[in-house]
C-alpha cells in the first residue's frame, strides 16, 4: 500500500511496482527508499509549488482546493460569505473558511497588517477587537468545525432573509466570522484580516494504550485526538486518511498493518527531542487534497530531514538523525562473479556548496524570512567556484530548524560515494534504511545508507543472495548547527501618521477692504509634513445653531483660511478640522473650538464670479458629448463598456423618412447593464429634422447609475434635455440639466437651464448640497411681475435694480441718495451725516 513518490534527490520505484519486477527480472523481493533527500537531482528539475504552512493572500470563488491545516499555520482564508445588514447596511459580516477539517483553536488575528488583541468570548462566541483601528468596531468568532447547527448570528442577520439558512452548518469546516460596524470617521474600506491557528487534532498512537502507547487516544474516537505539530504524527494520520462524516477526502487510506508502529514511534520521538530550547522538528502545513500523495508526504519529510522506506511489509519514515551501524561487511562477503559498481564522485553539475532560502516567520506576520545561509568553505575551495542552491522551507516556522535542515542537505550532498554490490545470503536481513560499514581494500572504509535491498531468486551462484544499493552517510551531517544570532524582528512598522492639524488658532476678524467689510473667522495652523496628507477640511457653525453648518477645504501646502460663508457679526461659532489623505485612511474630526466674530455688520454685498462660472460650466460641460456617449453605449457594442459591466442588454427603436433633401428621424435607445459593484440604466430619445444644411434637434437623455468602491456606494440620477436650431449662421439652443447624487459623504441636487441665441445667453441655476441652497439668475434684464400691473415691482437692468412700492423693515446702508439729488444720508465706518441741497 505504498505510492510512487518523487524524491528531492532521486526518483525511485514504489512497492506497488514489485510485481512487474518479479515477473520481468527474476527478483523475489525488494525494499526501497520511496522519498529521499539527495539534492543531486533537485538542480535539474523544476519543482511544482509545494504544500506550505502559510497562505498570505485571501482566496475567492468556488474553485479552491480542499485542505487540512496541521500544526500551527498562518492563513488569510477563503472568503465564502459577505453580508451587510442593519440601518443603512452599517454592519458587515465576513466568513473566512480556514480548513476543510476541524481545527483546534484560533491563536491570533491581524487586521490591516497589525496583530490585534481580543477580549474574552461573549455568550454568543464573539470576541471584541480591543486594539488597532477597529478597536470597539469589530468582533471575531472562531467556529472549529465540530458544529452541528448553523451559526445563529449568520442566520438571523442574513440579508435577504434565507441567504444563510439553517442548513448552512459547514460540517467539518473550520471558519471565522468577522463582524464589523461601519464608522465613517474611523473605518475606510473592508478590513484585511489574517489568522494564526492551531490546526487539526490528530491521533497519536503513542497515547493509545490499546496499541502499546499510554493514554486515551483511539483512532475511531475523534474526541480523544489532540493538536500536534509533529511531522511524523501528521504523516501517519495522512496515510491512514482524514475523514468527516465517513467521507475520506484527504489521505491514502492505508491499512494499520502496513504502518509499523515501532518505526513510526522511533521517528516521532526524534522529532520531539528538544534542541536549543525547542523541538527538533516541527511542521506547519496545509495538506492539499488535490495534490499527489507524494507531494504531501515529501513536504512532511522535507520538514524533518526524513526519508520514506517502502518495503513488502509496509512503509515507514526514517528521520533526519544519525542511525546506528547495524552491520560491518568486508570484501569477503561479496559474491564472487557478481558485478560491483562503485562511484566516488558525483558529476560537477550535481554538487552544491552553499544553500540559502526562506521560511515563514510568525514573528513577522508569517512573511517569508531568510534563514542563515549554509556555506561550505572547504567545498568552495575544491569546486573553485560557488555552486548555490535556493531552498525554501515553507513548512518550517523556526529559523534554527530551517538552518539545521539546510546544513543536513548540504553536507549530505558532499558525501558522494555510491555503490551497488551483491552479498551472501547471511546478509539478507539488511533492508533499506539500514546503516552499514563497508571495509574494502580497494574502495576504502566508509559508512553507507542502504537505499535499496533486493533478494535474488535461486541460481547456481547461491540461494537468496542480496543485492544492495548504497549511498555514503556520516553521523556528523546531523550535528546541530550553530544557533543563529537572534534577530529582533523589525517588520515594516505601521507609520505614525498625523491625525489632525497642529496648533490651530482661531480669531474673529473683519474681512474685505476699504468700505467693503464683513465679519469672518481666520484659522491658522502649523505647516504639514506628513506626505500622505493632501488637504485640510474645515467645518463651522453657530454655537446656538449646530445644524447650520458650512465647510471648505484647503490644500496641504496652505496654512491659513478665512471663513465667511454663513458668518454674521458678534456671534460665537464652533470650528473643527479634519485631514484629507491619499491613500485614504480613517481620520477623525478634531474637537470643535469656539471663536466669536467682531461686531462688524456687512458693509457691502458682493458675489464671487466663480459661483456664476461654476454654474454655467456645469450646465455646458460635455452636454453634447454625454448625449453622444449615451447613444453609442445604447446602440453599439462598445468593447470597453461591455467588458466593464459584463451583463448588458440593449433595446432600440427608430424611424426615418427622406424626400427631396428633407429628412425627419426619430431614435429611441434603452440600455441596462450590471457589472461588479455597479449598475446603469439609460434611455435616450432623439428627434431631428433637416432641410439641406438647416437643422432642428430635440434630445432627451435619462441616466441612473450606482457604483460601489471599497464598500462606499454612490448613486446618481441625471436628466439632459437639449434643444437646438440652426438656419444658416443663426443658431439658438436650450439646455436643461438636472442631477441628483448621494453617497456616504453627502448628497447634492442641481437643476439648471441655459439658453443661447446668437451673441446673447441667459441661465437659471438652483442647487442644494446639505449645507447651503442657492438660486442664481444670469441675464441682461431680470423682471418680477404678476402680469396684471403696467409696471413691474422689481426690475434689474444695466447693473441697477428698480423697485416699485417696496415695503422694507430694517435697512442697513452705507449711503442713501434721493433721485433728485437734494437729499444724501451717509453711515460709513464710525461717522454719520445728513446733507440737504437747496434748489
KESE-459689 format. One record per residue (C-alpha): residue in one letter; x, y, z. Coordinates in steps of 0.25 Angstrom, whole numbers, padded with zeros to 4 digits, always signed. Example, Ala and Ser with C-alpha at 12.3 -4.5 7.8 and 13.67 -1.06 7.14 Angstrom:
// residues 2
A+0049-0018+0031;S+0055-0004+0029;
//
This chain:
// residues 839
X+0000+0000+0000;X+0011+0010-0004;X+0011+0021-0014;X+0020+0026-0025;X+0028+0038-0020;X+0038+0047-0026;X+0050+0049-0017;X+0056+0063-0015;X+0069+0056-0019;X+0065+0043-0027;X+0053+0037-0034;X+0051+0023-0028;X+0041+0012-0030;X+0029+0009-0021;X+0026-0005-0015;X+0013-0005-0024;X+0023-0008-0036;X+0029-0020-0029;X+0020-0030-0037;X+0026-0026-0050;X+0040-0027-0045;X+0037-0041-0040;X+0032-0045-0054;X+0042-0038-0063;X+0055-0038-0055;X+0054-0050-0046;X+0054-0043-0033;X+0047-0049-0021;X+0046-0037-0012;X+0050-0022-0011;X+0052-0011-0001;X+0054+0004-0006;X+0055+0018+0000;X+0042+0024-0006;X+0045+0038-0003;X+0060+0043-0001;X+0067+0055+0002;X+0079+0055-0008;X+0080+0068-0015;X+0087+0064-0027;X+0074+0063-0036;X+0068+0076-0030;X+0077+0085-0038;X+0072+0078-0051;X+0057+0078-0049;X+0047+0090-0047;X+0039+0087-0035;X+0024+0090-0035;X+0018+0099-0023;X+0019+0090-0011;X+0009+0090+0001;X+0013+0100+0011;X+0008+0105+0025;X+0005+0119+0021;X-0005+0126+0011;X-0004+0141+0011;X-0014+0144+0000;X-0029+0143+0003;X-0035+0133-0007;X-0048+0135-0014;X-0058+0128-0023;X-0063+0113-0023;X-0051+0107-0029;X-0042+0106-0017;X-0035+0092-0013;X-0040+0085+0000;X-0029+0086+0010;X-0026+0081+0024;X-0018+0090+0033;X-0008+0083+0042;X+0001+0089+0052;X+0002+0104+0055;X-0002+0111+0042;X-0004+0125+0037;X-0015+0127+0026;X-0023+0139+0021;X-0034+0129+0018;X-0045+0126+0007;X-0055+0137+0007;X-0068+0129+0005;X-0079+0139+0010;X-0080+0154+0011;X-0093+0161+0017;X-0097+0175+0021;X-0109+0177+0030;X-0115+0187+0039;X-0119+0202+0037;X-0112+0207+0025;X-0105+0194+0024;X-0096+0199+0034;X-0092+0185+0039;X-0083+0175+0032;X-0081+0160+0033;X-0070+0153+0026;X-0068+0138+0027;X-0054+0132+0024;X-0052+0117+0023;X-0039+0112+0029;X-0039+0097+0027;X-0048+0086+0022;X-0045+0078+0035;X-0047+0082+0049;X-0037+0091+0056;X-0032+0093+0070;X-0032+0108+0073;X-0030+0122+0067;X-0018+0128+0073;X-0016+0142+0067;X-0023+0151+0058;X-0017+0162+0049;X-0025+0174+0043;X-0019+0182+0033;X-0005+0177+0036;X-0005+0178+0051;X-0008+0168+0061;X-0020+0172+0070;X-0024+0168+0084;X-0037+0161+0086;X-0045+0161+0099;X-0052+0149+0106;X-0062+0142+0098;X-0076+0147+0099;X-0088+0138+0101;X-0090+0137+0086;X-0076+0133+0084;X-0071+0146+0078;X-0059+0153+0084;X-0058+0168+0082;X-0045+0174+0076;X-0039+0184+0087;X-0027+0189+0079;X-0024+0195+0066;X-0032+0204+0057;X-0044+0194+0058;X-0044+0195+0073;X-0058+0194+0078;X-0063+0193+0064;X-0060+0178+0060;X-0063+0165+0066;X-0057+0151+0063;X-0063+0137+0065;X-0056+0124+0062;X-0064+0112+0058;X-0055+0100+0060;X-0062+0090+0050;X-0069+0081+0061;X-0082+0090+0060;X-0095+0083+0058;X-0104+0095+0054;X-0103+0107+0046;X-0098+0120+0053;X-0109+0128+0059;X-0103+0141+0056;X-0101+0138+0041;X-0115+0132+0040;X-0122+0144+0048;X-0115+0155+0040;X-0116+0149+0026;X-0119+0160+0016;X-0128+0156+0009;X-0134+0146+0019;X-0130+0132+0016;X-0117+0135+0009;X-0110+0128+0020;X-0120+0117+0024;X-0121+0107+0036;X-0116+0097+0027;X-0102+0104+0025;X-0095+0097+0036;X-0082+0095+0030;X-0080+0081+0036;X-0065+0078+0038;X-0061+0092+0033;X-0053+0102+0042;X-0056+0116+0039;X-0056+0130+0045;X-0067+0140+0045;X-0063+0155+0045;X-0073+0165+0049;X-0070+0180+0047;X-0078+0192+0050;X-0076+0204+0040;X-0071+0217+0045;X-0069+0227+0034;X-0059+0235+0043;X-0051+0222+0046;X-0052+0211+0036;X-0049+0212+0021;X-0052+0200+0012;X-0052+0185+0016;X-0043+0180+0027;X-0032+0172+0022;X-0031+0160+0032;X-0021+0149+0035;X-0022+0138+0044;X-0012+0129+0052;X-0018+0116+0057;X-0015+0102+0062;X-0019+0092+0052;X-0025+0078+0053;X-0026+0070+0065;X-0019+0057+0061;X-0018+0043+0066;X-0005+0039+0073;X-0003+0024+0075;X+0008+0027+0085;X-0004+0032+0094;X-0013+0020+0091;X-0011+0009+0102;X-0018-0001+0093;X-0007-0002+0083;X+0005-0001+0093;X+0004+0014+0096;X+0000+0021+0108;X-0013+0029+0109;X-0027+0030+0104;X-0025+0033+0089;X-0034+0024+0080;X-0033+0024+0064;X-0048+0024+0063;X-0051+0034+0074;X-0049+0048+0069;X-0051+0054+0083;X-0039+0047+0088;X-0030+0054+0078;X-0020+0065+0081;X-0013+0076+0073;X+0001+0073+0069;X+0012+0079+0060;X+0020+0066+0060;X+0022+0063+0045;X+0022+0048+0047;X+0009+0048+0054;X+0003+0057+0043;X+0009+0047+0033;X+0003+0035+0040;X-0011+0041+0040;X-0010+0045+0025;X-0006+0031+0022;X-0018+0026+0030;X-0027+0036+0023;X-0035+0048+0029;X-0050+0047+0028;X-0062+0055+0032;X-0075+0048+0034;X-0069+0036+0027;X-0064+0044+0015;X-0050+0041+0014;X-0046+0053+0005;X-0031+0054+0009;X-0020+0044+0011;X-0017+0030+0006;X-0026+0020+0013;X-0015+0011+0017;X-0017-0001+0026;X-0011+0000+0040;X-0004-0013+0037;X+0004-0006+0026;X+0009+0004+0036;X+0019-0002+0046;X+0017+0006+0059;X+0031+0003+0065;X+0037+0010+0053;X+0027+0022+0053;X+0030+0023+0069;X+0045+0024+0067;X+0043+0035+0057;X+0033+0043+0064;X+0041+0042+0077;X+0053+0048+0070;X+0044+0060+0065;X+0040+0063+0079;X+0054+0063+0085;X+0058+0077+0090;X+0069+0084+0083;X+0073+0098+0087;X+0060+0100+0095;X+0051+0095+0084;X+0046+0082+0078;X+0056+0077+0068;X+0046+0076+0056;X+0032+0083+0055;X+0023+0084+0043;X+0013+0095+0039;X+0006+0090+0027;X-0008+0091+0020;X-0009+0077+0013;X-0014+0079-0001;X-0025+0069-0004;X-0023+0071-0019;X-0008+0069-0019;X-0002+0055-0021;X+0001+0047-0009;X+0016+0048-0012;X+0015+0063-0011;X+0009+0064+0002;X+0018+0053+0008;X+0030+0060+0002;X+0027+0073+0009;X+0025+0066+0022;X+0039+0059+0020;X+0046+0071+0016;X+0042+0078+0029;X+0049+0067+0037;X+0060+0063+0028;X+0054+0049+0027;X+0052+0038+0016;X+0041+0028+0014;X+0044+0013+0014;X+0035+0005+0005;X+0036-0010+0007;X+0028-0022+0005;X+0023-0022+0019;X+0019-0007+0019;X+0024+0007+0019;X+0030+0016+0030;X+0039+0028+0031;X+0053+0029+0035;X+0056+0043+0042;X+0068+0052+0039;X+0077+0047+0050;X+0089+0039+0052;X+0085+0024+0051;X+0093+0012+0058;X+0102+0004+0049;X+0095-0010+0049;X+0106-0018+0041;X+0120-0017+0036;X+0124-0024+0023;X+0137-0027+0016;X+0141-0031+0002;X+0140-0046+0006;X+0125-0044+0008;X+0123-0041-0007;X+0118-0051-0016;X+0129-0055-0026;X+0126-0053-0040;X+0115-0043-0038;X+0117-0028-0043;X+0122-0018-0033;X+0119-0003-0037;X+0125+0008-0028;X+0126+0023-0031;X+0134+0032-0023;X+0129+0046-0028;X+0116+0052-0034;X+0117+0060-0046;X+0120+0075-0044;X+0106+0079-0049;X+0100+0071-0037;X+0109+0078-0026;X+0105+0089-0017;X+0114+0097-0007;X+0104+0107-0002;X+0089+0107+0001;X+0080+0119+0005;X+0065+0122+0005;X+0053+0126+0013;X+0043+0120+0023;X+0030+0126+0029;X+0033+0135+0041;X+0021+0136+0051;X+0028+0147+0057;X+0027+0156+0045;X+0013+0153+0041;X+0016+0140+0035;X+0024+0147+0024;X+0035+0138+0017;X+0048+0142+0024;X+0062+0137+0021;X+0069+0127+0029;X+0085+0128+0031;X+0091+0123+0019;X+0099+0110+0019;X+0113+0112+0012;X+0123+0100+0011;X+0136+0108+0010;X+0145+0096+0008;X+0135+0091-0003;X+0136+0104-0010;X+0152+0103-0010;X+0150+0089-0016;X+0140+0093-0026;X+0148+0106-0029;X+0134+0114-0030;X+0121+0115-0023;X+0110+0106-0026;X+0098+0112-0020;X+0084+0105-0018;X+0072+0113-0013;X+0064+0104-0004;X+0052+0109+0003;X+0045+0102+0015;X+0030+0107+0014;X+0026+0097+0025;X+0037+0101+0035;X+0034+0112+0045;X+0047+0112+0052;X+0060+0119+0047;X+0068+0109+0055;X+0061+0097+0049;X+0062+0103+0035;X+0077+0105+0036;X+0079+0091+0042;X+0071+0085+0030;X+0079+0093+0020;X+0092+0088+0027;X+0088+0074+0026;X+0084+0075+0012;X+0097+0082+0008;X+0106+0072+0016;X+0099+0060+0010;X+0101+0065-0004;X+0116+0065-0001;X+0116+0050+0003;X+0117+0046-0011;X+0121+0031-0012;X+0110+0021-0017;X+0111+0006-0019;X+0104-0006-0024;X+0108-0020-0019;X+0103-0034-0016;X+0105-0040-0003;X+0104-0055+0002;X+0091-0060+0008;X+0095-0057+0022;X+0093-0042+0020;X+0079-0044+0014;X+0073-0037+0027;X+0079-0024+0023;X+0068-0015+0018;X+0066-0001+0012;X+0069+0010+0023;X+0080+0002+0030;X+0094+0008+0032;X+0105-0001+0029;X+0121+0000+0029;X+0128-0006+0017;X+0143-0009+0019;X+0148-0010+0005;X+0163-0012+0002;X+0160-0005-0012;X+0150+0005-0008;X+0153+0009+0006;X+0145+0008+0019;X+0132+0017+0018;X+0119+0017+0025;X+0107+0015+0015;X+0092+0016+0016;X+0085+0005+0009;X+0075+0011-0001;X+0070-0002-0008;X+0071-0016-0003;X+0067-0027-0014;X+0067-0042-0012;X+0071-0051-0024;X+0064-0063-0028;X+0071-0077-0027;X+0082-0079-0037;X+0095-0087-0038;X+0104-0076-0030;X+0096-0077-0017;X+0082-0077-0012;X+0075-0064-0007;X+0087-0054-0009;X+0084-0040-0006;X+0087-0028-0016;X+0089-0015-0009;X+0089+0000-0014;X+0097+0009-0004;X+0099+0024-0002;X+0110+0029+0006;X+0106+0034+0020;X+0112+0040+0032;X+0107+0043+0046;X+0113+0057+0046;X+0104+0063+0036;X+0093+0062+0047;X+0101+0070+0057;X+0093+0082+0062;X+0097+0095+0054;X+0101+0108+0062;X+0089+0115+0067;X+0087+0127+0058;X+0089+0141+0065;X+0075+0145+0069;X+0070+0155+0060;X+0059+0164+0067;X+0048+0165+0056;X+0046+0179+0051;X+0035+0177+0041;X+0031+0189+0033;X+0025+0197+0045;X+0012+0203+0044;X+0015+0218+0041;X+0011+0229+0051;X+0002+0238+0042;X-0002+0252+0046;X-0016+0251+0051;X-0020+0266+0052;X-0015+0280+0049;X-0005+0285+0059;X-0006+0298+0067;X-0020+0302+0061;X-0022+0317+0065;X-0035+0324+0062;X-0039+0339+0062;X-0051+0347+0059;X-0047+0357+0048;X-0053+0367+0038;X-0051+0363+0024;X-0050+0372+0012;X-0044+0385+0009;X-0048+0400+0009;X-0062+0402+0011;X-0066+0387+0008;X-0065+0380+0020;X-0071+0367+0026;X-0070+0358+0038;X-0061+0346+0037;X-0053+0335+0044;X-0038+0334+0042;X-0032+0320+0044;X-0017+0318+0045;X-0009+0305+0047;X+0005+0299+0046;X+0011+0294+0033;X+0008+0279+0030;X+0020+0270+0028;X+0012+0257+0026;X+0013+0253+0011;X+0000+0245+0012;X-0008+0258+0015;X-0013+0265+0003;X-0022+0275+0009;X-0030+0281+0021;X-0045+0281+0023;X-0051+0291+0032;X-0065+0292+0037;X-0072+0303+0045;X-0086+0306+0051;X-0092+0316+0061;X-0091+0310+0075;X-0107+0312+0076;X-0110+0306+0063;X-0102+0293+0061;X-0109+0289+0049;X-0106+0301+0041;X-0092+0297+0036;X-0083+0301+0025;X-0070+0295+0021;X-0058+0298+0012;X-0045+0291+0008;X-0031+0295+0007;X-0019+0288+0000;X-0008+0283+0010;X+0002+0294+0006;X-0007+0305+0011;X-0007+0308+0026;X-0018+0319+0027;X-0033+0320+0023;X-0043+0331+0024;X-0057+0326+0027;X-0068+0336+0022;X-0079+0327+0018;X-0091+0328+0027;X-0083+0336+0037;X-0090+0348+0044;X-0085+0359+0053;X-0084+0358+0068;X-0087+0343+0069;X-0080+0331+0075;X-0076+0319+0065;X-0070+0305+0067;X-0059+0301+0057;X-0053+0288+0055;X-0043+0282+0045;X-0041+0268+0038;X-0029+0264+0030;X-0031+0259+0015;X-0022+0248+0012;X-0017+0240+0000;X-0017+0228+0000;X-0030+0229+0008;X-0029+0225+0023;X-0038+0227+0035;X-0037+0241+0041;X-0046+0247+0051;X-0051+0261+0053;X-0043+0269+0063;X-0051+0274+0075;X-0058+0287+0072;X-0052+0300+0077;X-0060+0313+0080;X-0058+0327+0074;X-0066+0340+0074;X-0067+0349+0062;X-0066+0364+0063;X-0077+0374+0063;X-0076+0376+0048;X-0088+0377+0040;X-0087+0375+0025;X-0084+0388+0018;X-0085+0383+0004;X-0091+0371-0003;X-0082+0365-0014;X-0083+0352-0021;X-0072+0343-0025;X-0071+0342-0040;X-0067+0327-0039;X-0080+0324-0034;X-0086+0328-0047;X-0075+0322-0055;X-0077+0308-0048;X-0092+0308-0050;X-0091+0311-0065;X-0079+0302-0066;X-0087+0290-0061;X-0099+0294-0070;X-0090+0294-0082;X-0080+0283-0078;X-0079+0272-0088;X-0094+0272-0091;X-0093+0268-0105;X-0082+0258-0102;X-0091+0252-0091;X-0102+0250-0101;X-0093+0244-0112;X-0087+0235-0102;X-0100+0230-0097;X-0105+0228-0111;X-0092+0220-0114;X-0094+0211-0101;X-0108+0208-0104;X-0107+0205-0119;X-0094+0200-0121;X-0085+0188-0116;X-0075+0196-0108;X-0063+0187-0104;X-0058+0195-0092;X-0072+0198-0087;X-0077+0183-0089;X-0064+0178-0082;X-0066+0187-0071;X-0081+0183-0068;X-0081+0169-0073;X-0096+0167-0073;X-0102+0177-0083;X-0116+0178-0091;X-0120+0188-0101;X-0133+0192-0108;X-0135+0201-0120;X-0146+0207-0128;X-0145+0217-0139;X-0152+0223-0151;X-0147+0232-0162;X-0152+0238-0176;X-0145+0246-0186;X-0151+0253-0199;X-0145+0264-0207;X-0134+0267-0198;X-0143+0268-0186;X-0142+0258-0175;X-0149+0254-0162;X-0144+0244-0152;X-0147+0238-0138;X-0138+0229-0130;X-0140+0223-0116;X-0130+0214-0109;X-0130+0207-0096;X-0118+0202-0088;X-0118+0193-0075;X-0104+0188-0070;X-0099+0181-0058;X-0085+0179-0054;X-0076+0176-0042;X-0081+0186-0031;X-0088+0195-0042;X-0101+0197-0050;X-0106+0206-0060;X-0120+0209-0067;X-0121+0219-0078;X-0131+0224-0088;X-0129+0233-0099;X-0139+0239-0109;X-0135+0248-0121;X-0143+0255-0131;X-0137+0262-0143;X-0142+0270-0156;X-0133+0276-0167;X-0135+0283-0180;X-0121+0283-0187;X-0112+0289-0176;X-0122+0295-0167;X-0126+0286-0155;X-0134+0286-0143;X-0132+0275-0132;X-0138+0271-0119;X-0131+0261-0110;X-0135+0255-0096;X-0125+0246-0088;X-0129+0240-0075;X-0118+0233-0067;X-0118+0225-0054;X-0105+0219-0049;X-0100+0213-0036;X-0085+0209-0032;X-0079+0202-0020;X-0064+0204-0018;X-0057+0200-0005;X-0070+0198+0002;X-0075+0212-0002;X-0088+0213-0010;X-0090+0225-0019;X-0104+0227-0026;X-0106+0237-0037;X-0118+0241-0046;X-0117+0251-0057;X-0126+0257-0068;X-0122+0265-0080;X-0131+0271-0090;X-0124+0278-0102;X-0132+0287-0112;X-0125+0293-0123;X-0128+0300-0137;X-0119+0306-0147;X-0122+0313-0160;X-0110+0318-0168;X-0101+0325-0158;X-0113+0328-0148;X-0113+0318-0136;X-0121+0316-0123;X-0120+0306-0113;X-0127+0302-0099;X-0120+0292-0089;X-0128+0287-0077;X-0119+0279-0068;X-0123+0272-0055;X-0115+0263-0045;X-0117+0257-0032;X-0105+0249-0025;X-0104+0242-0012;X-0092+0236-0005;X-0087+0233+0009;X-0080+0247+0008;X-0093+0254+0006;X-0103+0258-0005;X-0105+0269-0015;X-0117+0273-0024;X-0115+0282-0036;X-0124+0288-0047;X-0121+0298-0058;X-0126+0304-0071;X-0116+0310-0081;X-0121+0318-0093;X-0113+0324-0105;X-0117+0331-0117;X-0107+0338-0126;X-0098+0346-0117;X-0107+0346-0104;X-0109+0336-0093;X-0117+0334-0080;X-0116+0324-0069;X-0124+0319-0057;X-0118+0310-0047;X-0122+0304-0034;X-0115+0295-0024;X-0115+0289-0010;X-0103+0281-0004;X-0108+0279+0010;X-0100+0291+0016;X-0105+0302+0006;X-0116+0304-0004;X-0115+0315-0015;X-0122+0321-0027;X-0115+0328-0038;X-0121+0336-0049;X-0112+0341-0061;X-0118+0351-0071;X-0116+0365-0076;X-0130+0368-0070;X-0138+0362-0059;X-0153+0365-0057;X-0162+0361-0046;X-0177+0363-0049;X-0191+0357-0046;X-0195+0360-0061;X-0206+0370-0057;X-0199+0383-0054;X-0194+0393-0064;X-0181+0394-0057;X-0173+0383-0050;X-0170+0384-0035;X-0155+0379-0038;X-0146+0381-0050;X-0131+0378-0051;X-0125+0385-0063;X-0111+0391-0066;X-0106+0387-0052;X-0117+0395-0046;X-0129+0389-0038;X-0142+0397-0039;X-0153+0395-0029;X-0167+0400-0028;X-0175+0400-0016;X-0165+0393-0007;X-0168+0391+0008;X-0156+0389+0016;X-0153+0387+0030;X-0139+0389+0035;X-0130+0395+0025;X-0115+0394+0026;X-0108+0404+0017;X-0095+0412+0014;X-0101+0423+0007;X-0116+0427+0002;X-0118+0437-0009;X-0131+0443-0014;X-0134+0442-0029;X-0134+0458-0030;X-0120+0459-0023;X-0126+0468-0012;X-0124+0458+0000;X-0112+0450+0004;X-0111+0441+0016;X-0097+0434+0020;X-0094+0424+0030;X-0080+0419+0028;X-0070+0414+0038;X-0072+0421+0051;X-0078+0434+0045;X-0092+0438+0040;X-0097+0451+0033;X-0109+0456+0026;X-0107+0466+0015;X-0119+0474+0009;X-0116+0482-0004;X-0125+0495-0007;X-0131+0497-0021;
//
